[in-house]
Amino acid sequence: MLSHPHEVFLEVAQRLSFTKAGQALFISQSAVSKQVKALEEYYKTGLFERLGGSVQLTPAGQKLYQKLLQAKQLQQELRQEMSEASPAFAPAVHLLIGASTTISLYVLPPVVAAWLHQHPQHQLSLKNRNSDNILKALLEHEIELGIIEGIHKVSNVTYTPLLSDEVVAVCAASNPLAGRALLASDLLSIPLALREVGSGTLAVLEEALEKQGLRLAALPVRVRLGGTEALKNFVRVEATCLAFLPRQAVLKELASGELVEVKIKDLSLERKFNFIQRKGTENNGPYRDFLRFTQRYYSGKE
């Protein structure tokens, strides 16, 4: 196990913020500063440069950061090897997982419940962010396994398929568009409510529009909202806007009639969800097992 000051240092190094590190660790900013100062006195060198309201790692801090990441990886590998050699050893693990909004809200909850039922001694923390920020969290070692929409072509990340979903155009039942069939070109004159930049849902729409020779920037976007639930709740009460949302997210509203699907004949909006891992960590036992468990769950084998 890393010492407490080293764990605090890692959190600051990953977030480049004493305040955010304290929030993540549930300790005060002054306690964070005290632990970092203790390490700087121990190593007799500065680990962070204070630049106004932000901090950056010094060369010595960068070296310590990389060594501690290696130490944590070795620690995980040793735990796995010991548990395989002696089942009685098998310690409880705490999985750090991140997923895009749709996955976090509509896909993972039943999987996590089933997994924890089979592994009552384990814990799991799930970060819910858009796809770009989940990828960033993985690269910055905030999480060890992510699930995002699409493939972002990052060289040091491996992608493993999970499942497919469809993005659909929806509007309030009172919207004049309800029940109509549209063409992609019609979107040039329809008020839209869309997700924020970095959203996988938005990326799917943008790619599909490009295939029809349309640019997202040319569309009359009235509002952008962060998160699927915020966008869904907005379009339910706003009778003039059309929104694009994952089908998984609006199944209940479509069934109840609160929202109505608007068919767009020449726009295909299928997307794929993929697990992401940093290259070299694919065989980390607990995460590998959770990945396979989730795949089996959604292939009907669990």
C-alpha positions, 0 to 999 in steps of 0.5 A: 500500500502507498503511504497516505502522503503519496496517495494525496500527492497522486490525487493532486498530480492527477487533478492539478488542483489542491482543492479538487484533490481535497474534495475527492479525498474528503479532506480539507485543502490545508490537509492536502497542502500539509501532506504535500509539504511533508513529501517535499521535505522528505525528498528535499525538493519541490514537487509542484509549481504554484502558478496563480490559481493552478499548479504544475508538476516540477521535473522531480514531481513528474518523476515521482508521479510516474514511479507511483503509477508504476508502484500501483500497477505492480501492487494490483498485479501482485494482489491478482497473482496472490489471489490466484495462488491462494483463493483464501487470500482473495482480498476485497477490491475497489473498482474505479470505472467511468462511463458516458451518461447513457451507459451510466444511467441506463446500461450499467445499473443492473450490471453493477447490481448483479456483479455486487450480488456475486461479489459482496466483498467488493466495492465499485465507484462509477464516474458519470461524464461525457465520452471525452471526459471519460477518456481523459479520466482514463488517461489521467489514471482517475479510472482503470476501465471506461465505457464510451461511445465510439472510438477516439483513435488514441494510440495508447488505449485499447477498445473492446466492443460492448453493445450498440444503441440508436439515437432517435429524434424526439419531440413533445407530444404537443409539438407540430412535428409529432407524427411527421416524417422528415428528411435531414435537410428539413433540420435546417429550419427546425429549432433544435435542443442538443447535448454539449460538445464532447457528448457521444450522442452529439458526435453521432449526429454530427457524423450522420449529418456530414454524410448528408452534406450538412454541417452541425454549425448550420443548424438552428440550435436553440439550446445546448444542455449538459446531460441526457436527463436535462435534455430529455426533461427540457424537450418534454415541456418545450413544444417547439424544439426537436432533440436527439437522444439515445433510445435507451434513455427515452423508452418510458417516455415514448411508451407513455406518449410524453415524447414522440419519435420523429422519423428522419428518413435519410439519417442513420444514427446508430452508435457503438459502446466500447470498453476502454483501457490503457494499453498494458492493463487489459489483464488486470484481473478484477477489471478483466472479470467485470468487463467479461461479466458485462459482456455476458450480461448483455449477450444473454448468457449471465 
